């Protein structure tokens, strides 16, 4: 990372950012051409392993791309604040972000799919517990990005 003064190395802080943000930009690649799609997400960190969970319709471009190439990267960012200045080149921006990469796999097991959707919902309705009837589980595609590397970055000006 070029700006080591902005690097976040504490995993708890990175997880805090993942818990604050509500959109993850998932980057896929097909035939050497990138494709990025904003998605809601859930996440889990256990035993040093970070996993992001997503859900989608039963068919579509991103699912076709994942089936051809499961490698992906992601980016989330939040806590945005414009810092104005007298000169254009002195404007700045506050933010927090997390980026990383890994491999996607589809979740078909009913229990694992339910667990993934519960993690997903915890990112938006932290204090509620949800159930997922079989009909709902069958109507959605659930997949996970098992992260192989990630980093955090923050710019805060006071």
C-alpha positions in Angstrom: 0.0 0.0 0.0 1.5 3.3 -1.1 0.0 5.3 1.8 0.9 3.2 4.8 -0.3 6.0 7.1 -3.8 5.2 5.9 -3.5 1.4 6.1 -5.7 -0.4 8.7 -4.0 -3.6 10.0 -6.3 -4.3 13.0 -8.7 -7.1 11.9 -11.3 -5.8 14.4 -11.3 -2.4 12.7 -11.6 -3.9 9.3 -14.6 -6.0 10.5 -16.1 -2.9 11.9 -15.9 -1.2 8.5 -17.5 -4.3 6.9 -20.3 -4.0 9.4 -20.9 -0.3 8.6 -20.9 -0.5 4.9 -24.0 -1.7 3.0 -22.9 -2.2 -0.6 -20.1 -4.4 -1.8 -18.7 -4.0 -5.3 -18.0 -7.5 -6.5 -15.6 -7.6 -9.5 -15.7 -10.6 -11.8 -13.9 -11.3 -15.1 -14.9 -13.1 -18.3 -12.7 -13.5 -21.4 -10.2 -11.1 -19.9 -12.8 -8.3 -19.5 -13.8 -7.0 -16.1 -17.3 -6.7 -14.8 -18.3 -5.0 -11.5 -21.6 -5.2 -9.8 -22.8 -3.5 -6.6 -24.4 -6.0 -4.2 -25.7 -6.1 -0.6 -23.8 -8.6 1.4 -23.3 -10.4 4.7 -20.0 -11.6 6.2 -18.5 -13.9 8.7 -15.0 -14.0 10.3 -14.1 -17.1 12.1 -10.7 -18.8 12.8 -8.9 -16.2 10.8 -11.0 -16.7 7.7 -13.2 -14.0 6.1 -16.2 -15.0 4.0 -18.6 -12.7 2.2 -22.2 -13.9 1.4 -24.4 -12.8 -1.4 -27.7 -13.7 -2.9 -29.1 -13.3 -6.4 -31.8 -14.4 -8.8 -31.7 -17.9 -10.2 -30.0 -16.8 -13.4 -28.2 -13.8 -14.9 -24.9 -12.5 -16.2 -22.9 -12.5 -12.9 -23.9 -16.1 -12.2 -22.8 -17.2 -15.7 -19.5 -15.4 -15.2 -18.9 -17.0 -11.8 -19.6 -20.5 -13.2 -16.9 -19.8 -15.9 -14.4 -18.1 -13.5 -14.9 -18.2 -9.7 -12.1 -15.8 -9.0 -13.2 -12.4 -7.8 -12.3 -9.4 -5.8 -14.4 -7.0 -3.8 -14.5 -3.4 -2.4 -16.6 -1.7 0.2 -16.4 1.9 1.3 -18.3 4.1 3.7 -17.9 7.1 6.2 -17.6 9.5 3.3 -17.1 13.2 4.0 -15.9 15.9 1.5 -13.2 18.2 2.8 -13.5 21.5 1.0 -10.6 23.9 0.5 -9.8 27.2 -1.2 -7.9 25.5 -4.1 -9.3 22.7 -6.2 -6.3 20.5 -5.8 -6.5 20.8 -2.0 -10.0 19.3 -1.7 -9.9 15.9 0.0 -12.3 13.1 1.1 -12.6 11.1 4.2 -13.5 7.4 3.9 -13.0 3.9 5.2 -12.6 1.0 2.8 -11.8 -2.7 2.6 -10.7 -4.6 -0.5 -9.8 -8.2 -1.1 -9.9 -11.2 -3.3 -10.8 -14.9 -3.3 -12.9 -17.5 -4.9 -16.6 -17.8 -5.1 -18.6 -21.0 -4.6 -22.3 -21.6 -4.7 -24.2 -22.7 -1.6 -26.8 -25.4 -2.3 -27.0 -27.2 1.1 -30.2 -26.0 2.9 -28.6 -25.6 6.3 -25.6 -23.7 4.9 -27.8 -21.5 2.7 -29.9 -20.6 5.8 -26.8 -19.8 7.7 -25.5 -17.6 4.9 -28.8 -15.7 4.6 -28.9 -15.1 8.3 -25.4 -13.6 8.1 -26.6 -11.5 5.2 -29.6 -10.2 7.3 -27.4 -9.4 10.3 -25.7 -6.7 8.2 -29.1 -4.9 7.8 -31.3 -6.0 10.8 -28.7 -6.7 13.5 -31.2 -7.2 16.3 -33.7 -9.5 14.5 -33.7 -13.2 13.8 -35.2 -14.6 10.6 -36.4 -17.9 9.3 -36.3 -19.0 5.7 -39.0 -21.4 4.5 -38.0 -23.9 1.9 -40.0 -22.0 -0.8 -37.8 -18.9 -0.2 -34.6 -20.9 0.0 -35.4 -22.5 -3.4 -36.2 -19.2 -5.0 -32.8 -17.6 -4.5 -29.2 -18.3 -5.5 -26.7 -17.9 -2.6 -23.0 -17.8 -3.0 -20.0 -17.0 -0.9 -16.6 -15.4 -1.6 -14.0 -17.1 0.5 -11.4 -14.4 0.9 -7.7 -15.2 0.4 -6.4 -11.7 1.2 -7.8 -8.4 2.3 -6.7 -4.9 3.5 -8.3 -1.9 5.0 -7.7 1.8 4.4 -8.9 5.0 6.1 -8.5 8.7 5.5 -9.6 10.9 8.3 -8.9 14.6 8.4 -9.7 16.7 11.5 
